Structures are given as structure tokens and as C-alpha cells.
């Protein structure tokens, strides 16, 4: 190795990221139920992608959803981002939600 080079393990960031998951798995008492919930989540995700693909093939429905999305985006921008007091209120709501989720 040349002078000044450091040896880094490319797998280390991945193992560091998975440590909390491993610790949570070890703390879990009912591993079968957690595995079943994970399997059910995968099935629901697969079914929802199939449902979305089926809806996407229907005439006019994708255009209607796109129009509704554009309208909602415009309303959200007008309601929450256009004026400074509204932005501050949104930021406060986001911070409160984060602190509620993390328990701080």
C-alpha cells in the first residue's frame, strides 16, 4: 500500500446500517408474526402494483388521475408554500410529526 492510503472496508457502511435492524430482530419475541407481516406486506405491494397497472390500461382514468394530481399539487403549493406564515406553519407541523415519530 502506498503512503497516505487508507484501507476501507466497502461492506462496513452496509453492516453499520443493518445493525439497528439486527438489534430490533433480536429483541422481537414473536419472529413468526413479524415474518408473516413482512410476507403480507410484499403480497400487498405486488397486488397493488397489479391493480395500478390494470387501472392504467383503462381509458381516461390515467388522465383523470393526472389532472387530480396537478390540481392537488397546485392547491398544496398555494396553501402551504406560497406565503411565509404558511411555510412556517408547515415546517412546524413537520417538526412536530418528526418528534412524535422519534419520541423526542
Secondary structure, DSSP 4 states (H G I P E B T S, - for coil): --TT-----TTHHHHHHHHHHHHHHHH-S-HHHHHHHHHHHHHHHHHHHHHHHHHHTSTTHHHHHHHHHHHHHHHHIIIIISSHHHHHHHHHHHHHHHHHHHT-
